[in-house]
Amino acid sequence: LPVEPVTRSDLQRLLEDGACPGCDLSEADLSGAHLIGVDLRDADLQDADLSEANLDGADLSGARLNRADLRGANLTNAELTDVDLRNADLSQAVVINAYAPGARTDGIRYAGADLTGSHLIYGGAD
């Protein structure tokens, strides 16, 4: 199936409301975005560019972040329950005290990342 492009309404909803649960943001360019405390539960963020984004305290429960670019992103205190991070790039990311039970992490890249207190790699499911 072809990938649907990001709908402007979902992107606008996220940026204006700070919440977009269940939104289709696949392939979105959110690099450097200030997304502190946003609600992205069950959102589709596959192949999205979230490099250098500030997702401090964001709720990403159940979100699909496979193949997402999270290089240098701040995920401190993020809610990552059941998140799909397969083949995502978290190199140089700051993921301190993120809550990540059930996270799928196979293929994840995290060179230079600070995962203090998150249990992301060793606590996630494969």
C-alpha positions, 0 to 999 in steps of 0.5 A: 500500500502506498504511504499517505502523505502527511495531512496538513490538518494533523500537522497543524493540529499538533503544532496549534493544540499540542495534541494529536493522538492517533494522527498520521504524521508519517514522514513529517519534518518536525526537526528542531520542533518544540513539542514539550508535553505533547500528546501523540498517543498512538500517532503514526510517526514512521519515517518522521524527522524528529532530530533535535526535537524537544519531546520532554514529557511527551506522551508517545504511548503506542506511537509508531516511530519505526525508522524515525530520525530522533538523533539529538532529540530530547525525550526526557520524562517521555511516556514511551509505553508500547512505543514502536522504535524498531530501526529508529535512530536515537544517536545522541538523544537524551532519554532520561527517566523515560517510561518505556515498558513494552517498547519495541527496540529491535534495530534501534541505534543509540550511539552516544545517547543518554538513556539514564533511568529509562530502561529503554533498551534492556526493558523494551520488548524485542 
